[in-house]
């Protein structure tokens, strides 16, 4: 039994910690915030099966106890357990306040799981499983039927880097800005301008040439070397933004995540998560082993007294060069004779992983998560 795995310790918190380390080792993607205090089990989790196993084990250790753990999604949401992003880029923060750290972002049309509400903020989980807080103004709440209707609607994808929706075909009265990968409902296709609807019901016109049907967009996504390089270089010069994952600003892992998303593959949010995926192809600076699209990781190696720290990531583009977001999106080189030679990153290089076209629990095609 699990209780024996912790050697029947009298400390119930040790049992809880065992389950947390087993089922939710990364708090960014799984919530298991549970504590024990004098016969009271309290906290919250979005892992009901793990919670049931924990309850059984604590019963073996302590007998009866009071259980006040909140299982998410919260019943107070009244079935509104889903949402769709309604802004070109929604800011998702580490705490339910605008002054909190920007944890990540989600673009317009992205479906979210909603876990609970606090004031005007919602605790949500993104398609890459990241759990953080979003302002109510950035999403449209939905129940099971409403999210089903959104999935079933005729949708289009905005493909340029930046654009706008207007109330009128003459491009008067701005409705919203747009960024690459934004997903909209198609109301009526026109020769020059098409009428679209946002998830919150707002409507407006977008140049038809800037849209492609969701089905066609999915069918034409490919993590080919040519596509990955073209997408990455199209964002050259974009500003660095901690927590950013769009053309408006992105951090290092937000940049690599965006490259792959726009080519049909969803990968984990952070560099320390991305490095756990795919196949290792180098750790000895043998650049001839690398292929375009491989992810290079940088940081501080492990020592006898400390664990490895992954702090940066970039994407290999060939010719001894990689592209990354540091200050801005830029190309760096490991060739000392190149004008882009980057000795700083060379000195903190850790290893390279290959994830293009790979599939795992945390790396999936877009169409398996964002349904058409």
Secondary structure, 3 states (H helix, E strand, C coil): CHHHHCCCCCCHHHHHHHHHHHHCCCCCCCCEEEEEECCEEEEEECCHHHHHHHHHHHHHHHCCCEEEEEECCCHHHCCCCEEEECCCEEEEECCCCCCCCEEEEEECCCEEEEEEEECCEEEEECCCCCEEEEEHHHEEEECHHHHHHHHHCCEEEECCCEEEEECCCCCCCEEEEEECCCEEEEEECCCCEEEEECCCCCEEEEEHHHEEEHHHHHHCCCCCHHHHHHHHHHCCCCEECCCCEECCEECHHHHHHHHHHCCCEECCCCHHHHCCCCEEEECCCCHHHCCCCCEEEEEECCCCCCCCEEEEEEEEEECCEEEEECCEEEEEECCCCCCCECHHHHHCEEEEEECCCCCCCCCEEHHHCCCC
